[in-house]
Amino acid sequence: MAEDIPLETQQAQLREVLGTALGLAQEHLEQNGGFLPFGVTLDSEGELRLVMVTPPEAAGDGDYDAEAMMADLLELLRQGRDGCQAVAFASDVHLPEHGSDGIHGAAEHRGGGVMAAVVPYELTAEGYAFGALEADGHEATVF
């Protein structure tokens, strides 16, 4: 039963999906110069899966509506949550307090645990420079 999962196991699974999401986001930034919102699921067999949604039509300026994509992604994760132990999702955000952009990641466990973090980044002449991971607040939206 999901509620019987020990807290230590929940925390380890949250760290696994959140770390995977943040790492993938960093890779996409370095390789492609950006990324669209995506999710990572951990199923009951311990397998990680990448979850993506098709972006809506780009605006006239070529930008995608990341908020609409995140809403679609969260709905998709909610629909598939019965087969998951934990989920995480990542998005590119602006961090006014840092004067930079950042990767926001949040993870949720079916047992009730949540974990979230931001990783500030900036593009330098040498490539992307990532700041230290910082804990962030999050309220469950999938489980």
BALUMTI-300945 format. One record per residue: residue number from 0; x, y, z of N, C-alpha, C in turn; residue in three letters. Coordinates in nm, 2 decimals. Example, Ala and Ser with C-alpha at 12.3 -4.5 7.8 and 13.67 -1.06 7.14 Angstrom:
BEGIN
+-----+--------+--------+--------+--------+--------+--------+--------+--------+--------+-----+
|   k |   n_xx |   n_yy |   n_zz |  ca_xx |  ca_yy |  ca_zz |   c_xx |   c_yy |   c_zz |   r |
+-----+--------+--------+--------+--------+--------+--------+--------+--------+--------+-----+
|   0 |   1.32 |  -0.57 |   0.78 |   1.23 |  -0.45 |   0.78 |   1.32 |  -0.33 |   0.78 | Ala |
|   1 |   1.28 |  -0.22 |   0.71 |   1.37 |  -0.11 |   0.71 |   1.29 |   0.00 |   0.79 | Ser |
+-----+--------+--------+--------+--------+--------+--------+--------+--------+--------+-----+
This chain:
BEGIN
+-----+--------+--------+--------+--------+--------+--------+--------+--------+--------+-----+
|   k |   n_xx |   n_yy |   n_zz |  ca_xx |  ca_yy |  ca_zz |   c_xx |   c_yy |   c_zz |   r |
+-----+--------+--------+--------+--------+--------+--------+--------+--------+--------+-----+
|   0 |   0.08 |  -0.12 |   0.00 |   0.00 |   0.00 |   0.00 |   0.09 |   0.12 |   0.00 | Met |
|   1 |   0.05 |   0.23 |  -0.08 |   0.14 |   0.34 |  -0.09 |   0.17 |   0.41 |   0.04 | Ala |
|   2 |   0.07 |   0.42 |   0.13 |   0.10 |   0.49 |   0.25 |   0.19 |   0.42 |   0.34 | Glu |
|   3 |   0.22 |   0.29 |   0.32 |   0.31 |   0.21 |   0.40 |   0.45 |   0.22 |   0.35 | Asp |
|   4 |   0.48 |   0.30 |   0.25 |   0.62 |   0.32 |   0.21 |   0.69 |   0.40 |   0.31 | Ile |
|   5 |   0.80 |   0.35 |   0.36 |   0.88 |   0.42 |   0.46 |   0.92 |   0.56 |   0.41 | Pro |
|   6 |   0.93 |   0.65 |   0.51 |   0.96 |   0.79 |   0.47 |   1.10 |   0.79 |   0.40 | Leu |
|   7 |   1.20 |   0.71 |   0.45 |   1.33 |   0.71 |   0.39 |   1.32 |   0.67 |   0.24 | Glu |
|   8 |   1.24 |   0.57 |   0.21 |   1.22 |   0.53 |   0.07 |   1.16 |   0.64 |  -0.01 | Thr |
|   9 |   1.05 |   0.70 |   0.05 |   0.99 |   0.81 |  -0.03 |   1.09 |   0.92 |  -0.06 | Gln |
|  10 |   1.17 |   0.96 |   0.04 |   1.27 |   1.07 |   0.02 |   1.37 |   1.03 |  -0.08 | Gln |
|  11 |   1.42 |   0.90 |  -0.08 |   1.51 |   0.86 |  -0.18 |   1.45 |   0.86 |  -0.32 | Ala |
|  12 |   1.32 |   0.82 |  -0.33 |   1.26 |   0.82 |  -0.46 |   1.23 |   0.96 |  -0.51 | Gln |
|  13 |   1.20 |   1.05 |  -0.42 |   1.18 |   1.19 |  -0.46 |   1.31 |   1.25 |  -0.51 | Leu |
|  14 |   1.42 |   1.22 |  -0.44 |   1.55 |   1.27 |  -0.48 |   1.59 |   1.21 |  -0.62 | Arg |
|  15 |   1.56 |   1.09 |  -0.64 |   1.59 |   1.02 |  -0.77 |   1.52 |   1.09 |  -0.88 | Glu |
|  16 |   1.38 |   1.11 |  -0.87 |   1.31 |   1.17 |  -0.99 |   1.34 |   1.32 |  -1.00 | Val |
|  17 |   1.36 |   1.39 |  -0.89 |   1.39 |   1.53 |  -0.90 |   1.53 |   1.55 |  -0.95 | Leu |
|  18 |   1.63 |   1.47 |  -0.91 |   1.77 |   1.48 |  -0.96 |   1.77 |   1.45 |  -1.11 | Gly |
|  19 |   1.69 |   1.35 |  -1.15 |   1.69 |   1.31 |  -1.29 |   1.63 |   1.43 |  -1.38 | Thr |
|  20 |   1.52 |   1.49 |  -1.33 |   1.46 |   1.60 |  -1.40 |   1.56 |   1.72 |  -1.41 | Ala |
|  21 |   1.62 |   1.76 |  -1.30 |   1.71 |   1.87 |  -1.30 |   1.83 |   1.84 |  -1.39 | Leu |
|  22 |   1.88 |   1.72 |  -1.38 |   2.00 |   1.68 |  -1.47 |   1.96 |   1.69 |  -1.62 | Gly |
|  23 |   1.85 |   1.63 |  -1.65 |   1.80 |   1.64 |  -1.79 |   1.79 |   1.78 |  -1.84 | Leu |
|  24 |   1.73 |   1.86 |  -1.76 |   1.71 |   2.00 |  -1.79 |   1.84 |   2.07 |  -1.82 | Ala |
|  25 |   1.94 |   2.05 |  -1.73 |   2.08 |   2.10 |  -1.76 |   2.14 |   2.05 |  -1.89 | Gln |
|  26 |   2.12 |   1.92 |  -1.91 |   2.17 |   1.87 |  -2.04 |   2.11 |   1.94 |  -2.16 | Glu |
|  27 |   1.97 |   1.95 |  -2.16 |   1.90 |   2.01 |  -2.27 |   1.95 |   2.16 |  -2.29 | His |
|  28 |   1.97 |   2.23 |  -2.18 |   2.02 |   2.37 |  -2.19 |   2.15 |   2.37 |  -2.26 | Leu |
|  29 |   2.24 |   2.29 |  -2.21 |   2.38 |   2.29 |  -2.27 |   2.38 |   2.24 |  -2.42 | Glu |
|  30 |   2.30 |   2.15 |  -2.45 |   2.30 |   2.09 |  -2.59 |   2.21 |   2.18 |  -2.68 | Gln |
|  31 |   2.10 |   2.23 |  -2.63 |   2.00 |   2.29 |  -2.72 |   1.98 |   2.44 |  -2.69 | Asn |
|  32 |   2.03 |   2.49 |  -2.59 |   2.01 |   2.63 |  -2.55 |   1.88 |   2.66 |  -2.49 | Gly |
|  33 |   1.81 |   2.56 |  -2.45 |   1.68 |   2.58 |  -2.38 |   1.61 |   2.44 |  -2.37 | Gly |
|  34 |   1.49 |   2.45 |  -2.30 |   1.41 |   2.33 |  -2.29 |   1.27 |   2.37 |  -2.26 | Phe |
|  35 |   1.18 |   2.28 |  -2.30 |   1.03 |   2.30 |  -2.27 |   1.00 |   2.21 |  -2.15 | Leu |
|  36 |   0.89 |   2.25 |  -2.08 |   0.85 |   2.17 |  -1.96 |   0.84 |   2.02 |  -1.99 | Pro |
|  37 |   0.88 |   1.94 |  -1.90 |   0.87 |   1.80 |  -1.91 |   0.86 |   1.73 |  -1.78 | Phe |
|  38 |   0.83 |   1.60 |  -1.78 |   0.82 |   1.53 |  -1.65 |   0.90 |   1.40 |  -1.65 | Gly |
|  39 |   0.92 |   1.35 |  -1.53 |   0.99 |   1.22 |  -1.52 |   0.90 |   1.14 |  -1.42 | Val |
|  40 |   0.87 |   1.01 |  -1.45 |   0.80 |   0.93 |  -1.36 |   0.88 |   0.81 |  -1.32 | Thr |
|  41 |   0.85 |   0.76 |  -1.20 |   0.92 |   0.64 |  -1.14 |   0.80 |   0.55 |  -1.12 | Leu |
|  42 |   0.80 |   0.44 |  -1.19 |   0.69 |   0.34 |  -1.18 |   0.72 |   0.24 |  -1.07 | Asp |
|  43 |   0.62 |   0.16 |  -1.04 |   0.63 |   0.06 |  -0.93 |   0.74 |  -0.04 |  -0.95 | Ser |
|  44 |   0.79 |  -0.05 |  -1.07 |   0.91 |  -0.14 |  -1.10 |   1.04 |  -0.07 |  -1.08 | Glu |
|  45 |   1.04 |   0.06 |  -1.05 |   1.16 |   0.13 |  -1.03 |   1.22 |   0.19 |  -1.16 | Gly |
|  46 |   1.14 |   0.19 |  -1.27 |   1.18 |   0.24 |  -1.40 |   1.15 |   0.39 |  -1.41 | Glu |
|  47 |   1.24 |   0.47 |  -1.46 |   1.22 |   0.61 |  -1.49 |   1.18 |   0.63 |  -1.63 | Leu |
|  48 |   1.08 |   0.72 |  -1.65 |   1.03 |   0.74 |  -1.79 |   1.02 |   0.90 |  -1.80 | Arg |
|  49 |   1.06 |   0.94 |  -1.92 |   1.04 |   1.08 |  -1.96 |   0.90 |   1.10 |  -2.01 | Leu |
|  50 |   0.84 |   1.21 |  -1.97 |   0.70 |   1.25 |  -2.01 |   0.71 |   1.39 |  -2.07 | Val |
|  51 |   0.66 |   1.40 |  -2.20 |   0.66 |   1.53 |  -2.26 |   0.52 |   1.55 |  -2.33 | Met |
|  52 |   0.49 |   1.67 |  -2.35 |   0.37 |   1.71 |  -2.42 |   0.40 |   1.79 |  -2.55 | Val |
|  53 |   0.32 |   1.78 |  -2.65 |   0.34 |   1.85 |  -2.77 |   0.31 |   2.00 |  -2.74 | Thr |
|  54 |   0.41 |   2.08 |  -2.78 |   0.38 |   2.23 |  -2.76 |   0.27 |   2.28 |  -2.85 | Pro |
|  55 |   0.19 |   2.38 |  -2.80 |   0.09 |   2.44 |  -2.88 |   0.16 |   2.52 |  -2.99 | Pro |
|  56 |   0.09 |   2.57 |  -3.08 |   0.14 |   2.66 |  -3.18 |   0.23 |   2.77 |  -3.12 | Glu |
|  57 |   0.34 |   2.79 |  -3.18 |   0.43 |   2.90 |  -3.12 |   0.36 |   3.04 |  -3.15 | Ala |
|  58 |   0.38 |   3.13 |  -3.06 |   0.33 |   3.26 |  -3.08 |   0.41 |   3.33 |  -3.20 | Ala |
|  59 |   0.36 |   3.44 |  -3.25 |   0.42 |   3.51 |  -3.36 |   0.57 |   3.53 |  -3.34 | Gly |
|  60 |   0.61 |   3.55 |  -3.22 |   0.76 |   3.57 |  -3.19 |   0.84 |   3.44 |  -3.18 | Asp |
|  61 |   0.77 |   3.33 |  -3.20 |   0.84 |   3.20 |  -3.19 |   0.85 |   3.14 |  -3.06 | Gly |
|  62 |   0.79 |   3.21 |  -2.96 |   0.79 |   3.16 |  -2.82 |   0.67 |   3.07 |  -2.80 | Asp |
|  63 |   0.69 |   2.96 |  -2.72 |   0.58 |   2.87 |  -2.68 |   0.52 |   2.92 |  -2.55 | Tyr |
|  64 |   0.40 |   2.88 |  -2.53 |   0.33 |   2.91 |  -2.41 |   0.36 |   2.81 |  -2.30 | Asp |
|  65 |   0.47 |   2.83 |  -2.23 |   0.52 |   2.73 |  -2.13 |   0.42 |   2.70 |  -2.02 | Ala |
|  66 |   0.34 |   2.81 |  -1.98 |   0.23 |   2.78 |  -1.88 |   0.13 |   2.68 |  -1.93 | Glu |
|  67 |   0.08 |   2.70 |  -2.06 |  -0.01 |   2.60 |  -2.11 |   0.05 |   2.47 |  -2.12 | Ala |
|  68 |   0.17 |   2.46 |  -2.16 |   0.24 |   2.33 |  -2.17 |   0.25 |   2.26 |  -2.03 | Met |
|  69 |   0.28 |   2.34 |  -1.93 |   0.29 |   2.29 |  -1.79 |   0.16 |   2.24 |  -1.74 | Met |
|  70 |   0.05 |   2.31 |  -1.78 |  -0.09 |   2.27 |  -1.74 |  -0.12 |   2.13 |  -1.81 | Ala |
|  71 |  -0.08 |   2.12 |  -1.94 |  -0.11 |   2.00 |  -2.01 |  -0.02 |   1.88 |  -1.95 | Asp |
|  72 |   0.10 |   1.91 |  -1.92 |   0.19 |   1.81 |  -1.86 |   0.14 |   1.76 |  -1.72 | Leu |
|  73 |   0.10 |   1.86 |  -1.64 |   0.04 |   1.82 |  -1.51 |  -0.08 |   1.73 |  -1.52 | Leu |
|  74 |  -0.17 |   1.77 |  -1.62 |  -0.29 |   1.68 |  -1.64 |  -0.25 |   1.54 |  -1.69 | Glu |
|  75 |  -0.15 |   1.53 |  -1.78 |  -0.11 |   1.40 |  -1.82 |  -0.05 |   1.32 |  -1.71 | Leu |
|  76 |   0.03 |   1.39 |  -1.62 |   0.09 |   1.32 |  -1.50 |  -0.02 |   1.27 |  -1.41 | Leu |
|  77 |  -0.13 |   1.36 |  -1.39 |  -0.24 |   1.32 |  -1.30 |  -0.31 |   1.19 |  -1.36 | Arg |
|  78 |  -0.33 |   1.19 |  -1.49 |  -0.40 |   1.08 |  -1.55 |  -0.32 |   0.95 |  -1.54 | Gln |
|  79 |  -0.19 |   0.95 |  -1.53 |  -0.11 |   0.83 |  -1.52 |  -0.05 |   0.80 |  -1.38 | Gly |
|  80 |  -0.10 |   0.88 |  -1.29 |  -0.04 |   0.87 |  -1.15 |  -0.06 |   0.73 |  -1.08 | Arg |
|  81 |  -0.17 |   0.66 |  -1.12 |  -0.19 |   0.53 |  -1.06 |  -0.08 |   0.43 |  -1.08 | Asp |
|  82 |   0.00 |   0.44 |  -1.19 |   0.11 |   0.35 |  -1.21 |   0.24 |   0.40 |  -1.17 | Gly |
|  83 |   0.24 |   0.51 |  -1.09 |   0.37 |   0.58 |  -1.05 |   0.39 |   0.58 |  -0.90 | Cys |
|  84 |   0.51 |   0.56 |  -0.86 |   0.55 |   0.58 |  -0.72 |   0.58 |   0.73 |  -0.69 | Gln |
|  85 |   0.64 |   0.80 |  -0.79 |   0.68 |   0.94 |  -0.78 |   0.69 |   1.00 |  -0.92 | Ala |
|  86 |   0.67 |   1.13 |  -0.92 |   0.68 |   1.21 |  -1.04 |   0.76 |   1.33 |  -1.01 | Val |
|  87 |   0.82 |   1.38 |  -1.12 |   0.89 |   1.51 |  -1.11 |   0.86 |   1.59 |  -1.24 | Ala |
|  88 |   0.87 |   1.72 |  -1.23 |   0.86 |   1.80 |  -1.36 |   0.95 |   1.92 |  -1.35 | Phe |
|  89 |   1.00 |   1.96 |  -1.46 |   1.09 |   2.07 |  -1.47 |   1.05 |   2.17 |  -1.57 | Ala |
|  90 |   1.08 |   2.30 |  -1.54 |   1.05 |   2.41 |  -1.63 |   1.16 |   2.52 |  -1.62 | Ser |
|  91 |   1.17 |   2.60 |  -1.72 |   1.26 |   2.71 |  -1.73 |   1.19 |   2.83 |  -1.67 | Asp |
|  92 |   1.25 |   2.89 |  -1.57 |   1.18 |   3.01 |  -1.51 |   1.28 |   3.12 |  -1.50 | Val |
|  93 |   1.22 |   3.24 |  -1.47 |   1.30 |   3.36 |  -1.45 |   1.31 |   3.38 |  -1.30 | His |
|  94 |   1.42 |   3.41 |  -1.25 |   1.45 |   3.43 |  -1.10 |   1.49 |   3.57 |  -1.08 | Leu |
|  95 |   1.39 |   3.66 |  -1.06 |   1.42 |   3.80 |  -1.04 |   1.51 |   3.83 |  -0.92 | Pro |
|  96 |   1.50 |   3.74 |  -0.81 |   1.59 |   3.76 |  -0.70 |   1.74 |   3.74 |  -0.73 | Glu |
|  97 |   1.76 |   3.66 |  -0.84 |   1.90 |   3.63 |  -0.88 |   1.94 |   3.72 |  -1.00 | His |
|  98 |   1.84 |   3.78 |  -1.07 |   1.86 |   3.85 |  -1.19 |   1.91 |   3.75 |  -1.30 | Gly |
|  99 |   1.85 |   3.63 |  -1.30 |   1.89 |   3.53 |  -1.40 |   1.77 |   3.44 |  -1.42 | Ser |
| 100 |   1.79 |   3.34 |  -1.51 |   1.69 |   3.24 |  -1.53 |   1.73 |   3.12 |  -1.44 | Asp |
| 101 |   1.64 |   3.02 |  -1.44 |   1.67 |   2.91 |  -1.36 |   1.59 |   2.79 |  -1.40 | Gly |
| 102 |   1.63 |   2.67 |  -1.35 |   1.56 |   2.55 |  -1.37 |   1.48 |   2.53 |  -1.24 | Ile |
| 103 |   1.35 |   2.52 |  -1.26 |   1.26 |   2.48 |  -1.14 |   1.22 |   2.34 |  -1.16 | His |
| 104 |   1.24 |   2.26 |  -1.05 |   1.20 |   2.12 |  -1.05 |   1.12 |   2.09 |  -0.92 | Gly |
| 105 |   1.02 |   2.01 |  -0.94 |   0.94 |   1.97 |  -0.83 |   0.91 |   1.82 |  -0.84 | Ala |
| 106 |   0.91 |   1.75 |  -0.72 |   0.88 |   1.61 |  -0.72 |   0.77 |   1.58 |  -0.62 | Ala |
| 107 |   0.69 |   1.48 |  -0.65 |   0.58 |   1.44 |  -0.56 |   0.58 |   1.29 |  -0.55 | Glu |
| 108 |   0.55 |   1.24 |  -0.43 |   0.54 |   1.10 |  -0.41 |   0.40 |   1.06 |  -0.38 | His |
| 109 |   0.36 |   0.94 |  -0.42 |   0.22 |   0.90 |  -0.40 |   0.19 |   0.88 |  -0.25 | Arg |
| 110 |   0.30 |   0.87 |  -0.17 |   0.28 |   0.86 |  -0.02 |   0.26 |   0.99 |   0.05 | Gly |
| 111 |   0.27 |   1.10 |  -0.03 |   0.24 |   1.23 |   0.02 |   0.36 |   1.33 |   0.03 | Gly |
| 112 |   0.48 |   1.28 |   0.01 |   0.60 |   1.36 |   0.02 |   0.62 |   1.45 |  -0.11 | Gly |
| 113 |   0.67 |   1.57 |  -0.08 |   0.70 |   1.67 |  -0.19 |   0.84 |   1.72 |  -0.17 | Val |
| 114 |   0.90 |   1.76 |  -0.28 |   1.04 |   1.82 |  -0.28 |   1.05 |   1.91 |  -0.40 | Met |
| 115 |   1.11 |   2.02 |  -0.38 |   1.13 |   2.11 |  -0.50 |   1.26 |   2.19 |  -0.48 | Ala |
| 116 |   1.31 |   2.23 |  -0.60 |   1.44 |   2.31 |  -0.60 |   1.45 |   2.39 |  -0.72 | Ala |
| 117 |   1.53 |   2.49 |  -0.72 |   1.57 |   2.57 |  -0.83 |   1.72 |   2.57 |  -0.85 | Val |
| 118 |   1.76 |   2.58 |  -0.97 |   1.90 |   2.59 |  -1.01 |   1.92 |   2.71 |  -1.09 | Val |
| 119 |   1.97 |   2.82 |  -1.04 |   2.00 |   2.94 |  -1.12 |   2.10 |   2.91 |  -1.23 | Pro |
| 120 |   2.09 |   2.98 |  -1.34 |   2.19 |   2.96 |  -1.45 |   2.20 |   3.09 |  -1.53 | Tyr |
| 121 |   2.31 |   3.11 |  -1.59 |   2.33 |   3.21 |  -1.69 |   2.42 |   3.17 |  -1.80 | Glu |
| 122 |   2.40 |   3.23 |  -1.91 |   2.48 |   3.20 |  -2.03 |   2.61 |   3.29 |  -2.03 | Leu |
| 123 |   2.72 |   3.23 |  -2.03 |   2.85 |   3.30 |  -2.02 |   2.92 |   3.28 |  -2.16 | Thr |
| 124 |   3.03 |   3.34 |  -2.18 |   3.11 |   3.32 |  -2.30 |   3.16 |   3.18 |  -2.31 | Ala |
| 125 |   3.18 |   3.11 |  -2.19 |   3.22 |   2.97 |  -2.19 |   3.11 |   2.87 |  -2.20 | Glu |
| 126 |   2.99 |   2.92 |  -2.19 |   2.87 |   2.82 |  -2.19 |   2.78 |   2.85 |  -2.07 | Gly |
| 127 |   2.70 |   2.76 |  -2.04 |   2.61 |   2.78 |  -1.92 |   2.68 |   2.76 |  -1.79 | Tyr |
| 128 |   2.66 |   2.86 |  -1.70 |   2.71 |   2.85 |  -1.56 |   2.59 |   2.83 |  -1.47 | Ala |
| 129 |   2.60 |   2.72 |  -1.40 |   2.49 |   2.68 |  -1.31 |   2.52 |   2.72 |  -1.16 | Phe |
| 130 |   2.43 |   2.78 |  -1.09 |   2.44 |   2.82 |  -0.95 |   2.41 |   2.69 |  -0.87 | Gly |
| 131 |   2.42 |   2.72 |  -0.74 |   2.40 |   2.61 |  -0.64 |   2.25 |   2.58 |  -0.64 | Ala |
| 132 |   2.22 |   2.45 |  -0.62 |   2.08 |   2.41 |  -0.60 |   2.02 |   2.47 |  -0.47 | Leu |
| 133 |   1.90 |   2.52 |  -0.49 |   1.84 |   2.58 |  -0.37 |   1.70 |   2.52 |  -0.35 | Glu |
| 134 |   1.67 |   2.49 |  -0.22 |   1.54 |   2.43 |  -0.19 |   1.43 |   2.53 |  -0.23 | Ala |
| 135 |   1.31 |   2.49 |  -0.27 |   1.20 |   2.57 |  -0.30 |   1.07 |   2.51 |  -0.25 | Asp |
| 136 |   0.97 |   2.59 |  -0.23 |   0.84 |   2.54 |  -0.18 |   0.76 |   2.48 |  -0.29 | Gly |
| 137 |   0.67 |   2.39 |  -0.26 |   0.59 |   2.32 |  -0.36 |   0.47 |   2.26 |  -0.29 | His |
| 138 |   0.35 |   2.28 |  -0.35 |   0.23 |   2.21 |  -0.30 |   0.20 |   2.10 |  -0.40 | Glu |
| 139 |   0.16 |   1.99 |  -0.36 |   0.13 |   1.87 |  -0.45 |   0.02 |   1.91 |  -0.55 | Ala |
| 140 |   0.05 |   1.88 |  -0.67 |  -0.05 |   1.91 |  -0.78 |  -0.09 |   1.78 |  -0.86 | Thr |
| 141 |  -0.01 |   1.67 |  -0.84 |  -0.03 |   1.55 |  -0.91 |  -0.10 |   1.44 |  -0.82 | Val |
| 142 |  -0.05 |   1.42 |  -0.70 |  -0.10 |   1.32 |  -0.61 |  -0.19 |   1.39 |  -0.51 | Phe |
+-----+--------+--------+--------+--------+--------+--------+--------+--------+--------+-----+
